[in-house]
Amino acid sequence: MMAIVVYQLFYQMVLGKSFNFGAVVKFLTQVSLGAVGIGLAFGLASVLWLGFIFNDTVIEITLTLAVSYTAYFTAQEGADVSGVLAVMTLGMFYAAVAKTAFKGDGQQSLHHFWEMVAYIANTLIFILSGVVIAEGVLGSNDIFKNHGNSWGYLVLLYVYVQVSRIVVVGVSYPFLWYFGYGLDWKEAIILIWSGLRGAVALSLSLSVKRASDSSSYLSSETGTLFVFFTGGIVFLTLIVNGSTTQFILHLLNMDKLSEVKRRILDYTKYEMLNKALEAFGDLGDDEELGPADWPTVKRYIASLNDVEGGLVHPHTGYESDNNLYPTNLKDIRIRLLNGVQAAYWRMLDEGRITQTTANLLMQSVDEALDLVSDEPLCDWKGLKANVNFPNYYRFLQTSICPQKLITYFTVERLESACYICAAFLRAHRIARRQLLDFIGDSEIASTVINESEAEGEEARKFLEDVRVTFPQVLRVVKTRQVTHSVLQHLIDYVQNLEKIGLLEEKEMFHLHDAVQTDLKKLLRNPPLVKIPRMRDMITTHPLLGALPSAVREPLESSTKEIMKVRGVVLYREGSKPSGIWLISSGVVKWASKSIRNKHSLHPTFTHGSTLGLYEVLIGKPYICDMITDSVVLCFFVETDKIMSMLRSDPAVEDFLWQESAIVLAKLLLPQIFEKMAMQDLRALVAEKSIMTIYISGETIEVPHHSIGFLLDGFIKGQEELITYPAALMPSHNLSFRSLDTSGGAKVAGSSHQGSPYQVQTRARVIIFDISAFEADRGLQRRSSSLVPHSADQPSRSLSREHGDLMSWPEHFYKLRQDNQSTEGDRWKSNSLSYKAMQLSIFGSMVGTHQHIRSFQSSRVKPSHSLSYPRVPTTHAPPLVSVRSEGPATARRGIDTGKLTGQNLKPPLQGTHTKETHEVDDSSEESGVEDELLVRIDSPSKLSFHQAP
């Protein structure tokens, strides 16, 4: 197309304009770049316009036609730049950006329309050129008399065109051979000989003829000769080059199929014969007409007459030919990628992916097709940048952008990444199945299929991480897909009723328009990911939700809601503690230079974790790095707010120390506590822990099968001074002795074994009764295997990986046999730690509006040497058995089918407990019954409102 720009330069010179070198450069730059700019502007405007057109093929065709000609005339006549280059840029923009804007029947109609337009335009140009030449020759006999050598010049001009093409291709051959797809000498010969001239050259010559009729610099005879020579070149290239190109291809052996393609073709023909036999078996005997004449049918199917012998697999025999294996491998990779791309188109038509996602997926396949000869399947490589968060998202975290805007962009990015990963996995699964159905099982096909499955591991892991951290994103994506699929199914059903004659055309259009209205509403106003309100998330977090309203409400106004992408540092080891981080959704990984523990396999914290609290309480620098390992929704509370909360009530202070011990246990003894879910750790704190404050001179004794943690102060072991924080192990426990504490935590106090310990200064110690807690869990597991599963006694066995909101430990559903007093039950339910445990397990189902009326019944007693009383093991108050709508409703290892298929009921409170759907509310300020949340998980439960 640059030749047209150069033509315009010479055309201006012929018409009398003079150009120096600077003017030539300016003209070429202005004409070319101006045309590109106009083409891009019209392309962008038309693509935005197409976004407002919904399933209207006529308007889409009209828009493309109007935009093309408007861009041409604007560039050519209005801006004095190349109109042809502007239209070419417009077409390239459509191919790169808007090729998925036209889909289904609309795309086929658009393709057929422009084929017809191109055919008509070419025909008109050839007819018009012939008319102009004939008019010039017949209208004036002096043309060829004055220019008698015109025919000879035409032949010389034809030879010159061929020689110039040889020179251009020869000079460019080294670059064409080395870069891009590569060009061998045979292809170079075809490139030279097949350079035909056509409509573009004729149209330019006609523009010269038109200018010659009114210009003083060009005579009418010159314009006619210009058309004559151009038309002669076009005629000769079409007749000579066009008619002999097939012969040259045969001469160079370029018209023959490769061995790999020939085998595939023979294999396909044999399969076609089998399909023909199957069709004859189904159609050969007609109930009305009787049997058909198979020999006659076979005679008319001449395309299958040359199928002889048995079925030969296309991949057999490659062992004897070393060059055949890589060729077969490349061929199968191309076929699988073509199948993947076809699956993307089907998913676009079905509404499973958006146009933007489809463009990215198509581009990744195109890039992978270019590399099939040198690399395994690599179309996922082109999608990684669109799945992972780019670096500028981290910049947004530190910028002055509003937090709501950051959250919006982060969720949008997550949605797009989920679309890409889900479509990638589905398309590859479809392509693998189709490849196996067609080619069967072979070593080459298995190699390519293994490459495809290996590519999907990263996409599968990403979706699994999102399912754990932000399942509501996957829920919204799936909701959009299902809604679009249902509406499209209704459209097909209505159209099919009209085709078979059961609906009239008017009736069909009436129903069709109604469904189209719903589909348009879905596309223009789709369901969005709704992040719960900050107040709701705060009240369901185990730390803040367990606090009394008088303490929690002042914190709500100062708590900051923040969404972090993966790889963002929450705080660094050694930095001054500025506040605490409450994890609402996502995964955070810890790392430390001072805490080197070889036992830590999964150093992560998930929903419900409170990070940095221990450092804030002791006033020392952070003891480790906390880095987000996924997209994390969290809250930040400043240090001064926490310190003011400490002074509000002694029970709150003791509760915060207990909460800090949860994270500290995972850091110092991961070999014991890392695999425990967060709700199990809180149950351990609430039920099987003792926290005591000691003064100087007292002795700390760690019981057998228990583990202690020095939270504050200094104590002395057998030979050394122990500083906080430190893990305290019992001295005569074989099971704990077997733990390798030498490779354990290398922090201030490390892990120490050798009870009793002598207190040097005021010290705060919490002791976990591990054996009693494990015994309770083991007893309930054994009893659950003996009790029949029923609606009243649901049995669950859930994997205990990262703890989150929706984790249902089975021992919280079992009927506990401990006979405790009513006062003990009330005391335990009022415990802050116990309420935090309830929130960690049941989330928003716990009546968070219940206020704790008394804090004097705290489990932590300020007496120095008195042992901390054990909390009686009783059952919890009855809870509404409805699944939480929190952000972590799915996790690894949970069988969701079992979870949704069982009715969750509150645990029994005694032999005379009545079934109820209300939450017991002991608060004096709340007299309103809790609402019972109902979720529809099955389409069979859906009911549409009917008009009265």
N, C-alpha and C positions, 0 to 999 in steps of 0.2 A: 504493500500500500504506500510505502514511501516513494515508489516510482510515480504515483499520482501527484505527490507533493512536488517532486522534481519537474514533472510535466507542467504543473501550474507555473513554476518559475520560468521555464522556457516559453511558456505561452504568454506570460507578461512581457518577456523580452521581445517576442515577435510582434506584439501589439504596440511597441514603441517605448517601453519603459527601460531605463538604464539602471544597472546595479553595479556597485563596487563590491569588494569582498565582504566588508562589514554589512552592507545591505543584504547580500545573499545569505549570510549567516542569520541575520535578524529575520529575514523573510521565512527561511526554512524552519527556524525555531518557533516563530509566531504561528505559522500555518499548522505545523504538526502538533505542538503543545496546545494551541488553542482548540484544535479539533478534538484532541483527547479530553480536554477539560469540558467541552460542551457535551461530548458523548457520555462522560461520567455523570455530569449534572442531570441530563435527561434520564440516564439509567437509574440514578438514585431516586429521582422524583417518581418515576414510573413504578419502581419496586415498592415505594411507600404507598402509592396509589393502589397497587395490586393487593396490599394488605387489607384494604377496605372492601374489596370485591370478594363475594362469597359464592362459590359454586355457580358462576355465570360465565359460561364459555364464550358467548357472543361478545360480552363486554371485554373479556380478556383479549380476545382476538382483535377487537376494534382498538383497544388501547395500544397494543403492540404495533399495529399498523399506523396509527396516528402518531405515536411517539417516533417511529423510525423516519417518516417523511418530514415531520416537524423538525427533528434534529438535523436532517440533511439540509433543508432550506434555511434554517437558522444559521448553520455553519457556512454554507456556500454563499448565500445571498446577503445575509445580515451581518456576519462577522468576517467575511472574506477569508475564510479558512477552508480546509478541505472537508467538504461534506461527506465524501466517501469514507474518509478516515474517522469522522465523527460517528457514522453509522457502524463502522467496524468496531470502534471502541464500545459503542452501545451493545453490540452483540456479544463481545467478550465479557462485558460486565454481567449480562444476563447469564452467560454460561458459567461464570465463576460464582455469582451470588444468588441468582434467581432461577436456577435450573430446577429447583424443587418447589418453586411457587406455582408451577403448572403440574398437575398430577392427574392420574387416572384418565378418564375420557377427555377431559379438557386438554391434556398434553397431546394426546393423539390428534384431536381436532386441530389444535394449533399447528402441529407438525404438518398435517395434510394441507392446511390452508396456505402456509408459507411455501410449501412445495409447489402448489398450484400458482401462487403469485410469482415465484421465481421462474417457473416454466413460461408463464404468459409474458413476463418482462423480457426474458431471453428471446422469445419468438418475435416480439414486437421490435426489439433492437435489430435483429437480423433482417426482418422484413423492411424496416425503415432504412437500413443501410443499403439494401438492394435497390430500394426505390430511389434513393439519392444518387447512387452510382448510375442507375439506368437513366435517370433524368439528366444527369450531367453529360452522359455519353450521347444520348439521343437528342438532347436539346441543343447541343452545339457540336458540330462535326469537327470544329477546329482544335479541339482539345488534343486528340491523338495525332492530328496533323502537325501541330506545333510541338508535340511531345511524342514523337514517333518511337522513341526508345523506352517508353513506359513499361512495356511488357518485359523487356530485358532487365530494366532496373528492378522490377518486381522480383524476378528470379534472384538477382544479386542480393537484394534486400533480404530475401528468405534465407540465402546462404549466410549472410552476415549475422542474422538473428541466431542461427544455429551455432556459428563459431563463437559469438559472444557468450552464449550459454555454456559452451564447453570451457571457455576461459574462466567464467565466474565459478562454475562447479569445481574446476581443477584447482583454482586458487584456494577455495574454501574446503577442499576435500580433507586436508590434514585435521582441520578443526572439527569437521563433521564426523570424521572417523574416531577422534579421541573423545569428544564431548557428547553428552546426551545419550541417545540410544545407540550411537555408532552407525557408520555407513561404509559398506564394503564396495568394491569396484563394480560389482554387478548392479547394485542399487544406484550407484553413481551414473552408470550408462543409461538406465531407465529414467533417472531424474533429468538427464540431458535431453533425451529423445522425446519424452512425454510432456515437454513444456508447450502445451497448446495455448492458443490465443482465442479469445471469444468475446463475450458481451462487453467487458470493461474497456477493451481496446476500441471496439466499435463505437461505444458511447462517447469516448473521448474524441474520436475522430469526427463524430457528428457535431460536437461542440465547436470544433475548429471550423467546420463547414458553416455553422450558423454565424460565427463571428466574421467569416470572410464575406458574407453577404452585405455587411454594414460597416466594414472596416476599410480604411484607406491604406493600411499596411498589408493586408492580405487580399488578393484578388479572388474572384469566385472560382477561377480555374484552379488556383492553388488549393482551395478548400475541397474541390471535387477530386483532385489528384490525391489529396490526403486521405479521403475516404476510400478511394480506389486502392491505394497501396495497403492501407490497413485491412480492408476487406480481402485483398488478395493474400496477405500473410495469414489471416484467419482461415481462409479457404485452403491454402496449401498445408498448414499445420493439421487441419482436421482431416484432409484427404490423405496426405503422405504420412505424417507422423501417427495420426490416430489409427489408420488402417493397418499399419505395420508394427505397432507396439506389441500386439499379441504374438506376432512371429518372433520378435526379439526376445520376449519373455520365454518362449518355447526354446529358442536357440541357446539361451543362457540357463536352461533347466530351472527356471524360477516359477513355472506354472504347475509344477508337480508337488503333490503332498509329501510331507516328510514321513519317515517310517512310523513315527509315533502317531501322527494324525491318521495315517492310512490304517493302522491297527485299530484305532478308536472308531474310524468310519466303518470298518468291517464288523467290528463288535456291535456297533449301533444298528447296522443293517440286519444282523442276525436277531437282535432284540426286536426290531421292527417286524420281522417275519413272525416271531412269537406273538407279538401283539395282534398281527393280522389274523393269525390262527385263532386267538382268543375271541376276536371280534366276530369271526365267521361262526364260531361255536355258539355265540350269543344270538347272532342274527340270521344264521343259515336256515333255520326252520321257523317259518312264520305261521301263526295260527290261522290267518286268513288265506295266505297265498301258498303255503306249503314250502318245500325245500328250494334252495338255490343251486345253480350249477357251479360247483366249485372250480372245475378246470377253466371255465370261461372267466370266472372272477379272477383267477390267478393269471390268465393271459392278459387281462387288462391292467393288472398291477405289474407292469414291466420293470419298475424300479427295483423289485426284489427278485428278479429272475436269475441274477448272477450270484445269489447267495448259495454257496456250495460248501459241502463238508460240515463238520461239527463246529460248535462254538469254541473259539480260541480266545483266551483272555488276552487283552492288549499288553499285559505286563509280563507274560511268560517269555522266556528266552533271553531276557536282558542280561542274564549272567554271562552269556558268551560274548556280549558286546559291551565293553566298558564305557563307550560313548553313549549308549542307549539309556543307561540308568539316570544320569543327570538330566537328560532331555525329558525322560518320562516324569521325573520329579518336578521339573519346571512346569510341564504341561498340567499335571494334577494340581499344583499350587494355583496356577492361573484359573483352572476350572472351579476350584473351591472359592477363590476370591470373587470370581464372577457370580457364583451362587450367593455369596455374602452380600454383594452389591444388589442383586435382585431381591434379596430378603429385606434390605433397607427400603427399597422402593415399595414393597408390599406393606411394610410397617408404616411408611408415610401415608399411603392410601388408607390404611386402617386407623390412622390417628394415634398410633403408639408413640411416634416421635414427632417433634416439631420440625419446621422447615430449617431452622438454624442448626439443629442437631443433625438432620439429614445431610446438610451440606458438609459438615465436619466429618461425618462417617464416610460419605462418598469420596471425599478428598483423601482420607486415610487409605482407602482401598486403591485409589489411583496411584498413590505414592508406593504402596506395597507391590503393585503390579510391575513397577519399574525395577524392582530389586529382587524378583523371584529367582533370577539366574544366579545371584551371588549370595543371597541370604535366605534363611528360613522365613516363614510367614512373619511379617513385621508390621501389619496394619495397626496393631495396638500402639506401636511406637509413635505414630502420628497423632494419637489421641491422648497421650499422657499429659501433654501440656494443657489440654482442655479439661482434664479431670483433676489434676493437682492444682492447688491454689498458687497463683503467681506471686512474685515477691511484692508487687505493689499492694496486695492485701495486707501484708505486714506493715507497710507504710501507713495504710489507713488506720491501723490500730494506734499509731502514735501521733496521728494528725489531729486536727481540730474538727474533723467531720463528726456530725451528730451520731450518737450511738445507734439510733434507730435506722439511720441510713446505712451504717456498716452492717447491721444485722440483716437488713433487706438484701444488700448485695451478697452477703455470705450465704444466705438461704437460697437466693437465685442461683448462685454458683453450685451449691449442693444439688439443687433440682436438676440443673443441666448435666452435671456429672453423673447423676443417677440415671437419667435418660440415656446417656452415652453408654454407660456400663451395661445396663439392662439390654439395650438394643444390640450391643456388641456380642454379648453372650448368647442372646436368642438367635441372632443371624448366623453365628458360627455353628450353633447347635443344629439349625435347619440345614445349613450347607453340608455339614458332616453327614447328616442322615441322608440327604439326597445323593451325596457322593457314594456312600455305601450302597444305597439302593441301585445306583446305576452301574458302578464299576465292580461292586463286590469287594471281598476282602483280599488284599494283597499286601506285600511288604511295602511297596511304594505308597499305596493309599494309607496304610497304617502309619507310616512316617509322617505324612502330611497331617493326618488326623491328630497325631500326638503333638505336632507343632501347634495346631489350632487349640487343643486343650491346654497346652502350656501357656499360650498367650492369654487365656481367660482367667488364669489364677489371680492376677493382680486386680482385674475388674471384679472378680468374685469376692476377693478380700475387701475391696473398697465398699461394696454393697453390704457386706457383713458388718463392717465397722459402722456404717451409717445405720444399719438396723439396730445396732447396740446403742449408739449414741443419740441419733435423731430419727427414730422410727416414723415420726409424723411426716417426714419428707417423703419416705417411700410410700406411706399411706396416701398422700396427696397425688403422687405420680401415678400410682395404681388406680386411684379413683378417676382421674382424668381419662386414663386408657380405657377403663371399663365403661364409663359413661359414653365415650365416643364410639366404642365398639357396639354397645347396645343400640344407640341411635342409628348407626350405619346399618345394623342388622334390620331395624325397622324399615329403613328406606328401601333396602333390597327386597324385603317382604312385600311392601306395598307395590313396588314396581313389578314384581313377579305376579302378583294378583292381577295387575292390569294386562300383563302379557298373555296370561292364560285365559283372559276374558271374564274373570269373575268380578272385576271392577271396571266401571266406565272411566273414560279419560278425565272427566270433570271430578269424579270422586277420588281418583288417584291423585290429581293435582291438589285437591283440598287436603288430603292426609299428608301428602309429600311436603306441602308448604308448612304444615304444623310441625312436622318433625324437623324440617330444615330450620325453623325458628329456634327450636331447642338446641340444635347443633350450633347455630350461629351464636347463641347465648353462651354455650360452653366454650367456644373458641375465643370469644371476645371478653368474657368474664369468667375465667376458669377458677376452680377452687384453689385457694392459696394456703400455704403453710401458716398456721396461726400459732404464734408463740404465746404461751399462757401469760396472763398478766403477772407483773412483777410481784404484786402482793400475794397472789395465789402460790407462786413458786417459793416465795419466802416462807409462807406459813406451812408448806409441805417439806421444807428442808429440815432434817432432823435436829440441827442445832438451833436455828431461830424458831422453828415451829414448836419446839418443846418449851421455849421460854414463856413466861406469863405475859399477857398482853401489855401490862404496865411497863415491862422491860422491853418487849419486842417493838411496840409501836414507835418509840423514838428512834429506833434503829432503821425502820423502814424508809424514813425520809432521807436518811444519809447513806443508805446502801446503794451502791452503783451496780447496775446491770451491764455486763460486758460480754461480748461474744468474741472469742479468739479463734483464729485459724490454727492449723497444725504447725508446730515448730516455734511457737511464740513462747518466750520465757515469762513466767509469772513472777518469779523472783530468783535471785542468784544466791549461791552459797556465800556466806560471809557478809552479805549486805544487811543494812539496818532494817529491822522489821517495821514496815510501814502499815501493815494491816493483815487481815486474814482473807483467804479466798474460799468461798463456798461453792462447790461444784454442783451444778444443777443437771447438766447433761455433758457427756463427752468423757474422754480419758486423758489423764495427766500422768506423765512419766517423771520419775525422780532419778536424779544422778548426783553423785557426791564424790569429791576427792578424799574427804576424811572418813567417809563410811564406805569401805570396800568390802562387799560381802559376796562371796562366791555362791551363796545359796539363793540369791535373788534371781529368779528366772523371769518373773513378770513384775518388774518394779513399777506398778501403775496404781492410780487411784481413780475411782469412778464416782458415779452419782452418790450424793450424800456425804462426800468427804469434806472435811474442814482442814484446810492447809494453812500452815503458818501460825496456828493458834498457840502451839507450845512455845515458840520463840517469842511471841508477843507477851505471854504470861511470865516468862523468865527474864524478858528484857535483853536477851542476847541475840547476836546475828543469826540469820537463817543457817541451818545445819546442812542444807542440801539445795540443789537446783530443782526447780519445778518447771517442766516444759510440757506444753500441750502436745499430746500424741494423736489428736483428732480435732475436729471442730468442737469447741467447748463453750457452753453457755454457763457463766459463773457470775457470782456476786462478790463485790469487794467491800469490806468494812474496815475503816481506818482504825489505827491503834488506839487513839484517844477515845473513840467510841466504845471500844472493848474495855478499856481501863475504867471508864465511867460506869459501865455496866457491872464491873466487878464490885464496885462499892455500893451497888443497889441492895444486895442481899447476900448473906453468906452461902445460901444454897445455890445461887447462880454461880458464885465463884467455884464451889466444889464441882458443880456440873461441868464448868469449862475445863477444869483440870482433868476430869474423867474423859471428856471428849478429846483433849489433846493426847491422852495416853493411847487412843486408838491408832492414830497415825504413827506415834512413836513406836508402838509395838511392831508395826509393819516395817519400819526403818531398821530397828535394832535386831529383831529376830525374824527375818523373813522366812527362815526354814520352818517356823511354827505357824506364823500368823498370815503369811502372804496368801495362802490358798483359802483362807477363811473369808467369806463374803462380809460386806460391811454390816449387814443386819445381824450376822452371827457375832461379830465383834461387839456390837452394841448390846446384844443379848448377854454376852459374856460380862460386859461392864455392868449391866443392870441387874443381873441375877447372881453372878458368881465372882464378884470382885469386892475387895476391901481396900479402902483408901484411908490411911492414918497419917497424922502429923506427929512426929517424934521430936523430942528435945535432946539436947546434948547429954550423953551418958546412958541413954536407954539402949536396949538391944532389939534388933530386928531379926525375927526368926521367920524364914520362908518355909512354909509347910511342904511336906512331900507332895509331889505331883502338882506343884504350883510354881508360878513364875512371878517375880516382882519386878517393878520398874521404879528406879529412883528418879522422881520428877524434879526434886529441888533439894538442895542441901548437900552435905558431905558426910560420908560414912567411911568406916574403916573395915576392911576385910581381914583376912588372916595375916597378910604381910604388906598390904598396900592401901593407900588412900583412894577411895572411890569418889569420883566427882560425877555430878549429874550432867547429862542423862546417862543412865546405865541400866542394863538388864541384870537382875539378881536371880541366880539359879539356886535351887536347894542343894544341900551338900550330900545327901544320901539317897539320891534318886537315880537308879541305873538308866532309866529311859532318857533322862535329860543329860546324864553324863555322856551318853553315846553321841550327843550332838557335838559337832565340831565347832566349838566356840573360838578356837584359835584362828579360824578363818572367818570369824564373824565380824561384827561391827567394830571398826577401829575409830571410835569417836571418843569424846571426852571421858566417859566412864566405861566404855566397852561393855562386854558381857563378863560377869564374874560369878564364880561358884565357890561356895564356902560359907554357908550360913552357920552360926549367927553373925550378924554384922553389928559393929559398934557405932553409934551415932556420934558424930563429932560436932555438928551444928544442927540447928533446926532443919529437919528433913521431912519431905512429903513422899510417901511411898504408896503405890497401889499394887495389890497382889491379886493375880488371876488364879482361880481354882480350875485349872485346865482339866484335871481328871474328872471332876464332878460334872463339868459341862459336857465333856465327851461321853461320859456314862449316860447322861440324860439323852443325848442324841442317839447313842447306840441302842438304848432301851426302847426308845420310840420307834426306831427303825425295825427292831425285832418284833415289837408288838404290832406294828402296822402290817407286817407280813402274816400275822395270825388272825387279824381282824378282817372280815370280808369287806371289800370295797363297796361302799354304798353312797347314796347322796348325802347322808348325814356324816359319814366318815370318809371323806375323799382322801385318796392316797396319791402322793406325788413323789417322784424321785427326780429332782432337778439337778443339773450340773452346777457346781459351785465354782464358777469362774469369777469374773469381775462382778461384784455386787451392784445392784441397781434398785430402782424403785419397785419394779414388779418381780420380786423374787419371793416365793411362797415356801419357806421352810416347813417341812412337814411336822416338826415337833411343836409348832405354834398352833396346830389344829387339834392335837391330841388331848384327850381328857386327862388332866393331871389328877393324881390320886392323893396329893398331899392335903391333909386336913388342917386348914389354917383358919384363923378367926376372921370375922368380918372386918374388924379393924385393920388387920394386916392386909387384907385385900385393898381396902381404901387407901392405906398408907402407900402401898406399892403402886397403885394407879396414879397417885399424886406425885410420884417420884419423877423428877425431870429426866433422869436417864431412862426410866422405863417408857416415858412418853416419846423420847427420841427413838427408842427401839421400835415402838409402834409405828412411828412415822417412817422409819427406814423400811419397815416390812409392808405396811398397808398404804402408805402415801396419803393421798387426799381423802381416803375413807375414814381416817381418824377424825373425830370431832375436835378440830383444832380450836373451836371457840370455847371449849371448856377451860375454865380458869383454875389454876391451882391456888387453893385458898390458904394453905398453910405450908410454910417452908421450914418450920421447926422440926418436922418429921424427916428431915434429910438423912440420907444414909451415911453421910460423912460426919463424924462426931469430932469436935475439937479437942477432946481429951487426949492426952499425949500417949499414955501407955495402955489405955483400954483397947482391947482388940475390937475391931470394927464388926458389928453384928451382921450376921448373914441374913440376906433378904429371903423370906419364905417363898417357896416355889408354889405359886398359885396361878390360876388361869386369869386371862385378861378380861376386861369388861366386854360384853358382846358388841361386835362390830358389824356394820352393814356389809354384807357379802357381795360387793360389786367391784369389778376390776377397776383399777386406777386408770385415769386418763393422762397420767404423767408422761414425761418424755422418754422414759425407759421401759416401755411396755414389751420389749422383746430383748432377748439376750441369747448368747451362744449356748447351745445345748438344751434349750427349752423346746419341748415338743408342744408347739402351739395348738396342734390339733387336740391334744389331751387337755390343754389348759382351757380352751374354749368349749370343749365338749362336756365338762363337768360343772355341776352347780356348786358354787362355793357357798357354804353356810357357816355361820358363826359357831364356835365350839360350844359344847354343852356346858351349862353351869351347874348342873345337878339333875337329879332324877325328876324334878318337878318343873324344869324349865320349859316355858311355853315358847312356841315359834313366834317370832316377831320380826317386823321389818323396820323397826325404829331403833335409833341409837339412844342408849341410856345417857341422859344428860343430867349431871349433878350440879351444873352451874346455876347460880341464882339469877344470872343476867340473861340467860337464854331459855326462852320458853317455846321456841319454834321448833317443830319437828324437822329433822334432816330430810332432804330430798333423796329419793332412791334413784340413782343413776341407772339408766337402761341403755344398753348398746345393742345395735342390730348387727350381728356378725354373719348372718345368712340371708341370701336373697329371698328365701322362702318366707322370711318373716316380714318382708317389705309389704306395705299396703299403701295404695295410692288413694287420695281423697276422691270421693265420687260426688258428683253434683247432685243436689237433692232433687 
